[in-house]
Amino acid sequence: MQKMDMNKLKDKIKQIVLNEGAKLVGVGNQERLKDAPPSANMDYCLPGAKSCIIWAYPNPIEALENYFSKKERMSIKKAQQIGYAGSWRTALIVSGFIEKNSDFEAFPVIPNAKYRPRKDIPDYIKGDIRYPDFSLRYGAVAAGLGHLGWSGNLVTKEYGGSLYLGGVLTTAPLEPDPMAEENHCNKCKICTKVCTTGYFSENEQEDMQPVIIGGFKETYAKRGTFSQCGIGCAGWYGLSEDGSWSTWTPGHVSLKKIPEEEWRNNDFRRNLFMKIMSDKDTPENIRKFNQTIAKSFANVGVLENVGLRPFTDTNPRCGNCNFICVADPKKRKELYNMLINSGKVYIDKDGREYVKQFNDDGNEIRFYPPTEKDFFTKEEFVNIDGIRKNE
């Protein structure tokens, strides 16, 4: 069989990615990533890799509006499953296509939940910091999709940072696309306002290691520990500093009030997790809620690939820093106002979540957002879950 030339191969790859539902796709190379941190080194995953193909699935605006206003979170659940499982399926399709239609090798990049060990980080944070086998964010910068924003997430011109990334590495020397000329993060720092954990600084830049891609230095906020972010993102704790709104969790604790040095303390983290999971001072229904989340995350930990996560285990409860970073600054402010007026999530005695918020007249309103069974038909649920199975 006659093999494709590089230009045709690149065009075909991009068309496959777009046909699979991604909205952005670009090609970068190892040369642009040579001065970036270790997780940008393609050789770790695929020795001899020369190119990265990176794509993005954005979040639908209506799903974000419903999520931040606490109307429902099932639309974002669906978007996240499609974003991760769809990216993984696309990676398998693209890598198979490259190897079938050329003499080059290809490696599908796991979209999340697969990390490499780091031996050169300080002992006091070893075990509480994570680096992926290959950083899709770094690859996306090299592929011309955008630049890193203040939150550390990729920010694109078209969709901001409210998106999911996927990618493939290959030994094929594909022509790289032009890098983005402008960083579309306007440093509004709304990401720091919607984060209830204090994971990244409002003013300090990260200085642990330089991120240089294509000869340009990427800057982003100084970060805390993995646990700090994880506890909030999982949905165990999430409360604004003024106590007026929560994330999608009944764990009404503001982690921003905890000093940074505490997060670096192994005993503190251990005791905090014990309180979340088993402390008798934590109400039983909330302990069960927390334990259910833990089981779900453990399932993903075993898989080491969020692209294979069953749909029932996809339960976004925070992710605010990513979700709110849409391209339009006015829409960002609208989403922020929705959030700060959205009230708090609670769990009833049967384990079902409900929302308390106040209307324009100052009267308290209680309502139950739709559950998974309420929102999806059985056929729709099965079809979405089937994406991870490459069905």
BELKABEL-V461915 format. One record per backbone hydrogen bond with DSSP energy under -0.5 kcal/mol. NH is the residue of the N-H (numbers start at 0). CO is the residue of the C=O. Records with the same first field share a line. If there is no record, write none. Layout:
# BELKABEL-V461915
NH=CO  CO
This chain:
# BELKABEL-V461915
3=100
8=4
9=5
10=6
11=7
12=8
13=9
14=10
15=11
16=12
17=13
18=14
19=15
20=17
21=16
22=55
23=55
25=53
26=142
27=51
29=49
32=28  29
33=30
35=32
39=36
40=37
41=39
43=40
44=41
45=41
48=45
49=169
50=169
51=27
52=167
53=25  51
54=165
55=23
56=163
57=55
58=161
63=59
64=60
65=61
66=62
67=63
68=64
69=66
70=65
71=65
76=72
77=73
78=74
79=75
80=76
81=77
82=78
83=79
84=80
85=80  81
86=82
87=83
88=84
89=85
90=86
91=87
92=88
93=89
94=90
95=91
96=92
97=93
98=94
99=95
100=96
101=97
106=168
108=166
115=130
124=121
125=121  122
127=124
130=115
132=113
134=38
135=133
138=134
139=135
140=136
141=137
142=138
143=140
144=139
145=139
146=154
148=152
151=148
154=146
155=159
156=144
159=155
160=324
161=158  324
162=160
163=56
165=54
166=108
167=52
168=106
169=50
170=104
171=104
173=171
176=26
183=181
185=183
191=188
192=188
193=189
194=190
195=193
200=221
205=219
210=217
211=34  209
212=210  215
213=31
215=212
217=210  215
220=149
221=203
223=198
225=127
228=224
229=225
230=226
231=227
232=228
233=229
234=230
235=230
236=230
237=250
238=252
239=244
242=239
245=342
246=237
247=316
248=246
251=249
252=250
254=195  252
255=195
256=253
257=254
258=256
261=258
262=258
263=259
264=261
265=263
268=264
269=265
270=266
271=267
272=268
273=269
274=270
275=271
276=272
277=273
278=273
281=278
282=280
286=282
287=283
288=284
289=285
290=286
291=287
292=288
293=289
294=290
295=291
296=292
297=293
298=294
299=295
300=296
301=297
302=298
303=299
304=299
305=111
307=304
308=305
312=309
313=310
314=312
316=232
317=232
321=318
322=318
323=319
324=321
325=323
328=326
331=327
332=328
333=329
334=330
335=331
336=332
337=333
338=334
339=335
340=336
341=338
343=355
344=246  248
345=353
347=351
350=347
353=345
354=366
355=343
356=364
358=362
361=358
364=356
366=354
368=366
374=370
375=371
380=376
381=377
382=378
383=379
384=380
385=381
386=383
387=384
388=385
389=386
390=385
